[in-house]
Amino acid sequence: MDRAVVAGSVSNGASAANIAAMDETQQAAYISALYPGRSLDADDIRRAVQREQYNAEHKGHEGKHLAMFLIFIFVLAMLPATVKHWRQRYPTSYRLVSVGSICLIPPYFALGNEYYRFVTLWIGYAVANTYVLYLATRKPLYPRTPRRVYQWFSLINKVSYAVSVVGFVLFLLCFFNVAPGLTNTESFVETSMVIMFYGLYFGLMSRDLVVLCSDRITATLGYSSSNKTGLPTKHLAHNVCGICGDQLAQGGSNTDSGLLHAGAEAVRPTALAEPTHELDCGHVFHATCIRGWCVIGKKETCPFCSEKVDLTPFKQNPWDRQELVYISALEYMRFFISWQPLTLLLMAGIFWILGLD
């Protein structure tokens, strides 16, 4: 391909095959002719060649691109309503798909990109939680299993929250460049974002897994109405916590046993007493259990009668409000980790069916 051919390619527009057939000298001459008067180094020429090849491949596809863009906008517009309807009408399948995608998509890409540190942490986390899931699905349940399960996920939630905060603080130091020469380095920025990602990701996994465990435990105990029949299979005694199945402090009711009241919280005046929490519907649970049910599991109904729960008592402490903000941030994390890849996969399938490759 001589200089005259190169000049003809510039005037008529070269095809992708013609550009690929050029050697480096010819590509440099072609790009220099496209951008006269500009000084281009090797990287500039390489990027320009890639851009020209892309433009040549997609020349005349404007209608196809418009159709793909409209499909993209339509899918994004319908996604929130579709997911909401799916979650309300088919909660079991929604939860399984959500948990499965969250648990499998990140390690899949991590393996493909050789991020073995993340894969190692994920395997350790998966092994520990597989054992917890095994305990939560046994019939009959071991007496201490419910409490241990809730305590485990409460610990994981606190640790992941702390890790996320540390990562966010480090990122703010990078953003404001507090220590020039350190906070503006690529390694420091990468470390802050990785730490924040770990906290959000494992916190999101824990939140979904605790929902699976809590549903299974309450169904096994028989005190919950969130089953196929919509009715509890056991009577909830006044001195039993319907979430973990353990006994409450002796007396069980906030109205007949002289509890020390502090808003919605009530603690029995004994050294071994454990804080309890009474919902508006009158059912009493361990404070740690109902907190895990409502805050960590983000359920807004009573475990026994399914009446809506007022979450105001869980927002009185400033730290509680910050934790609720963290829980909300996990929902945004769910979109990027789970629904965004699935949405892109759905659109790729639509494009393939319509021949919009």
C-alpha positions in Angstrom: 0.0 0.0 0.0 1.9 3.1 -1.2 1.5 6.7 -0.4 -1.1 7.3 -3.2 -3.2 4.5 -1.7 -2.9 6.0 1.7 -4.0 9.4 0.4 -6.9 7.7 -1.4 -7.9 6.0 1.9 -7.9 9.4 3.7 -10.1 11.0 1.0 -12.5 8.1 0.6 -12.5 6.7 4.1 -10.6 3.5 4.7 -12.4 0.3 5.8 -11.4 -1.5 9.0 -9.8 -4.2 6.9 -7.7 -1.7 5.0 -6.5 0.0 8.2 -5.6 -3.4 9.7 -3.7 -4.4 6.6 -1.4 -1.3 6.9 1.9 -1.6 8.6 3.0 0.8 11.3 4.6 3.2 9.0 1.5 3.4 6.7 -0.8 3.7 9.7 1.3 6.6 11.0 1.1 8.3 7.6 -2.7 7.7 7.4 -3.3 9.1 10.9 -0.9 12.1 10.2 -2.9 12.8 7.1 -6.1 12.8 9.0 -4.7 15.2 11.6 -2.4 17.6 9.7 -0.3 20.0 11.7 -0.5 17.9 14.9 2.5 16.2 16.6 1.5 12.6 17.4 3.5 10.1 19.3 3.2 6.4 19.1 0.5 6.1 21.7 -1.6 8.8 20.0 -1.3 7.0 16.7 -2.3 3.7 18.2 -5.4 5.2 19.9 -6.3 7.0 16.7 -5.9 3.8 14.6 -8.2 1.9 17.1 -10.8 4.7 16.9 -10.7 4.8 13.1 -11.1 1.0 12.9 -14.1 1.2 15.2 -15.7 4.0 13.2 -15.1 2.1 10.0 -16.6 -1.1 11.4 -19.8 0.8 12.5 -20.1 3.1 9.5 -23.8 3.1 8.3 -25.1 1.6 11.5 -26.8 4.7 12.9 -30.3 3.2 12.8 -29.1 0.1 14.6 -27.4 2.1 17.2 -30.5 4.2 17.8 -32.6 1.0 18.2 -30.0 -0.3 20.7 -30.1 3.0 22.6 -33.9 3.0 22.8 -33.9 -0.6 24.1 -31.3 0.3 26.7 -33.4 3.3 27.9 -36.6 1.1 28.0 -34.9 -1.6 30.0 -33.5 0.8 32.5 -36.8 2.6 32.9 -38.7 -0.7 33.5 -36.1 -2.2 35.8 -37.1 -0.6 39.1 -40.8 -1.4 38.7 -40.1 -4.9 37.5 -37.8 -5.7 40.4 -40.2 -4.3 42.9 -43.1 -6.3 41.5 -40.9 -9.4 41.5 -39.8 -8.9 45.1 -43.4 -8.5 46.3 -45.0 -11.3 44.3 -42.3 -13.9 44.2 -40.0 -13.1 47.2 -38.4 -16.6 47.3 -37.2 -16.6 43.7 -36.2 -13.0 43.9 -34.1 -13.7 47.0 -32.4 -16.7 45.5 -31.5 -14.9 42.3 -30.3 -11.9 44.2 -28.2 -13.9 46.6 -26.8 -16.2 43.9 -25.8 -13.3 41.7 -24.2 -11.4 44.6 -22.3 -14.5 45.7 -21.1 -15.7 42.3 -20.6 -12.7 39.9 -17.8 -10.9 41.8 -15.7 -14.0 42.3 -16.2 -15.0 38.7 -14.7 -11.7 37.5 -12.1 -11.8 40.2 -10.8 -15.1 39.0 -10.8 -13.9 35.4 -8.7 -10.9 36.3 -6.5 -12.8 38.8 -7.6 -11.0 41.9 -6.6 -13.9 44.1 -6.7 -11.8 47.4 -10.4 -11.3 47.0 -10.9 -14.9 46.0 -9.1 -16.1 49.1 -11.2 -13.9 51.4 -14.4 -14.9 49.6 -13.6 -18.6 50.0 -13.0 -18.2 53.8 -16.2 -16.2 54.1 -18.1 -18.7 52.1 -16.9 -21.7 54.2 -17.8 -19.9 57.5 -21.3 -19.0 56.3 -21.9 -22.4 54.7 -21.5 -23.8 58.2 -23.9 -21.2 59.6 -26.5 -22.0 56.9 -26.1 -25.6 57.7 -26.9 -25.0 61.4 -29.9 -22.8 60.5 -31.5 -25.4 58.3 -31.3 -28.3 60.7 -34.6 -29.9 61.9 -34.9 -29.8 64.9 -32.8 -26.8 65.6 -30.2 -27.0 68.3 -31.4 -24.9 71.3 -28.6 -22.3 70.9 -28.5 -22.1 67.1 -30.9 -19.1 66.6 -28.9 -16.9 69.0 -25.6 -17.9 67.6 -26.7 -17.3 64.0 -28.0 -13.8 64.9 -24.9 -13.0 66.9 -22.7 -14.1 64.1 -24.4 -12.0 61.5 -24.6 -9.0 63.9 -20.8 -9.3 64.3 -20.2 -9.5 60.6 -22.5 -6.5 60.0 -20.5 -4.4 62.6 -17.1 -5.5 61.2 -18.1 -4.8 57.6 -19.6 -1.5 58.6 -16.3 -0.5 60.4 -14.3 -1.6 57.3 -16.5 0.5 55.0 -16.0 3.5 57.2 -12.3 3.1 57.3 -12.2 2.8 53.5 -14.4 5.8 53.1 -12.2 7.9 55.4 -9.1 6.9 53.5 -10.9 7.9 50.3 -11.7 11.3 51.7 -8.0 11.7 52.6 -7.2 11.0 48.9 -10.0 13.3 47.7 -8.7 16.3 49.7 -5.0 15.2 49.3 -4.4 15.7 53.0 -0.8 14.3 52.8 0.7 15.2 49.4 3.1 12.4 48.2 1.1 9.8 50.1 -2.7 10.3 49.7 -2.4 11.2 46.0 -0.5 8.1 45.0 -2.2 5.4 42.9 -1.6 2.7 45.5 -3.2 4.7 48.3 -6.3 5.5 46.2 -6.6 1.8 45.2 -6.2 0.6 48.8 -9.0 3.0 50.0 -11.4 1.9 47.3 -10.6 -1.8 47.8 -11.2 -1.6 51.6 -14.5 0.2 51.1 -15.6 -2.3 48.5 -14.8 -5.2 50.8 -16.8 -3.7 53.6 -19.8 -3.0 51.4 -19.7 -6.3 49.5 -19.4 -8.6 52.5 -21.9 -6.5 54.4 -24.4 -7.0 51.5 -23.7 -10.7 51.4 -24.3 -11.0 55.2 -27.5 -9.0 55.0 -29.0 -11.4 52.4 -27.8 -14.5 54.1 -29.2 -13.5 57.5 -32.6 -13.1 55.7 -32.4 -16.6 54.4 -31.4 -17.9 57.8 -34.0 -15.9 59.8 -36.8 -17.1 57.4 -35.7 -20.7 57.8 -35.3 -20.5 61.6 -38.6 -18.8 62.2 -40.4 -21.3 59.9 -38.7 -24.2 61.8 -39.7 -22.7 65.2 -43.3 -22.3 63.9 -43.9 -18.9 65.5 -43.8 -16.9 62.3 -46.8 -16.2 60.0 -44.5 -15.7 57.0 -45.0 -19.2 55.6 -47.0 -20.9 52.9 -50.2 -20.9 55.0 -49.8 -17.4 56.3 -50.5 -18.6 59.9 -48.1 -19.6 62.7 -48.0 -23.3 63.4 -47.3 -22.8 67.2 -48.8 -20.6 69.9 -46.3 -17.9 71.0 -46.1 -18.0 74.8 -45.9 -14.6 76.5 -42.4 -15.5 77.8 -40.8 -16.7 74.6 -39.0 -14.7 71.9 -40.6 -15.6 68.5 -37.4 -15.0 66.6 -34.9 -17.1 68.5 -37.2 -19.4 70.5 -35.5 -18.6 73.8 -37.3 -17.5 76.9 -37.7 -13.8 77.7 -37.0 -12.5 81.2 -39.6 -14.0 83.6 -43.0 -12.4 83.2 -42.8 -11.7 79.5 -45.2 -8.7 79.2 -44.3 -5.1 79.6 -47.7 -4.3 81.2 -48.0 -6.9 84.0 -44.6 -7.5 85.6 -43.1 -4.2 86.7 -40.6 -3.7 83.9 -38.5 -0.6 83.9 -39.8 1.4 80.9 -37.6 3.6 78.7 -39.7 4.4 75.6 -40.2 1.2 73.7 -37.3 -0.6 75.4 -37.8 -2.5 78.7 -35.2 -4.2 80.8 -36.0 -6.4 83.8 -34.4 -5.3 87.1 -32.3 -8.4 87.5 -28.6 -9.0 86.8 -29.3 -11.8 84.3 -32.2 -9.9 82.6 -31.8 -9.4 78.9 -33.2 -6.2 77.2 -36.6 -6.8 75.5 -38.5 -4.7 72.9 -42.2 -4.5 72.6 -43.7 -3.7 69.2 -46.9 -1.7 68.6 -48.8 -5.0 68.1 -47.9 -6.1 71.7 -45.5 -8.9 70.9 -42.3 -8.8 72.8 -38.9 -10.0 71.6 -35.3 -9.8 72.7 -33.9 -6.4 71.8 -31.0 -7.9 69.9 -33.2 -10.3 68.0 -35.7 -7.8 66.9 -32.9 -5.3 66.0 -31.3 -8.0 63.8 -34.7 -8.8 62.3 -35.6 -5.2 61.4 -32.2 -3.4 60.9 -29.8 -6.1 59.6 -32.5 -8.1 57.8 -34.4 -4.9 56.9 -37.8 -6.4 57.6 -40.6 -4.0 58.5 -43.2 -6.5 59.9 -43.6 -8.3 63.2 -42.1 -11.8 63.0 -45.3 -13.3 64.5 -48.3 -11.4 63.2 -46.7 -9.6 60.2 -48.0 -6.2 61.4 -45.9 -3.3 60.2 -43.1 -2.3 62.6 -42.4 1.3 63.5 -38.6 1.7 63.0 -38.4 5.0 64.9 -37.0 3.4 68.1 -34.1 2.1 66.0 -33.2 5.6 64.9 -32.9 7.4 68.2 -29.2 6.8 68.7 -26.9 8.7 66.2 -24.9 5.5 65.6 -28.2 3.7 64.8 -29.0 6.3 62.2 -25.6 5.9 60.6 -26.0 2.2 60.5 -29.3 2.6 58.7 -27.6 4.8 56.2 -25.0 2.0 55.7 -27.8 -0.5 55.2 -29.3 1.8 52.5 -25.9 2.1 50.9 -25.8 -1.7 50.6 -29.0 -1.5 48.4 -27.1 0.7 45.9 -24.2 -1.8 46.1 -26.7 -4.5 45.2 -27.6 -2.7 42.0 -24.0 -2.5 40.8 -23.0 -6.0 41.8 -26.2 -7.9 41.0 -28.7 -6.2 38.9 -26.4 -4.2 36.6 -24.6 -7.3 35.3 -27.9 -9.2 34.9 -29.4 -6.2 33.1 -26.5 -6.0 30.7 -26.8 -9.8 30.1 -30.6 -9.3 29.4 -29.9 -6.6 26.9 -27.2 -8.6 25.2 -29.8 -11.4 24.8 -32.3 -9.0 23.4 -29.7 -7.6 20.9 -28.8 -11.1 19.9 -32.4 -12.1 19.3 -33.1 -9.0 17.2 -29.8 -9.3 15.3 -28.4 -6.1 16.7 -24.9 -7.4 17.1 
